[in-house]
């Protein structure tokens, strides 16, 4: 039997300079018409008699704990009614439920007005039991 002499495996070749770089990826993901020169420009919205607060509509992940039985109950309600209620997703269902409670508390405790703040991080851990 003859033995072949194997060549060692080498590292892959370097990419050429014209290949995609991080800077090019960032530029490619920008919306059309947005450049560094006009990024600060905004389109004015028409004004109305009642000024609505500016909402940050970008989704943000929220993590919380809920009793297992309550989660099962909520999932059953979601799956059983999402077609009739036109829920787009589980996240939308949860978001609407939370906002309904927020609006209830604003009506009850703050004359229907939004509470100030909300940008600070909440204190971690459990509340002290008395």
Residue, then its C-alpha position, 0 to 999 in steps of 0.5 A: x500500500x502506498x501512503x499519500x502525504x496529506x497537506x495540513x489544512x490551512x486557515x481560509x483565505x482572507x476576504x477581498x477588500x471589496x467584500x462586505x464590512x460592518x460599516x457597509x452593513x450599517x449603511x445597507x440597513x438604513x432607511x432610504x433617504x436617510x444619510x448622515x446629513x439629513x438624519x436630524x430632519x423630521x417631517x412635521x405632523x399636522x397639529x390638532x386641538x388635542x396634543x397626543x403624547x409622543x409614543x415610542x412605537x418600537x417594540x421592547x421586550x418585557x419579561x415578567x413572572x406570572x403564576x402557571x395557572x394564570x398563564x394557562x388561563x391567558x393562553x387558553x383565552x388567547x387561542x380561543x378568541x384571537x380570531x374574533x378579537x383580531x389579535x395579531x400575536x400573543x405579544x399584542x394580546x398581552x400588551x392590550x391587557x396591560x394597557x387596559x389596566x394602565x388606563x383603568x388606573x389612570x382614570x381611577x387615580x390620575x383623573x384620566x391623565x397619564x402618569x409622569x415618569x416611567x423611564x427609570x428602571x424598576x427596583x429589582x426583587x420582591x416587595x417586602x412583605x409586611 
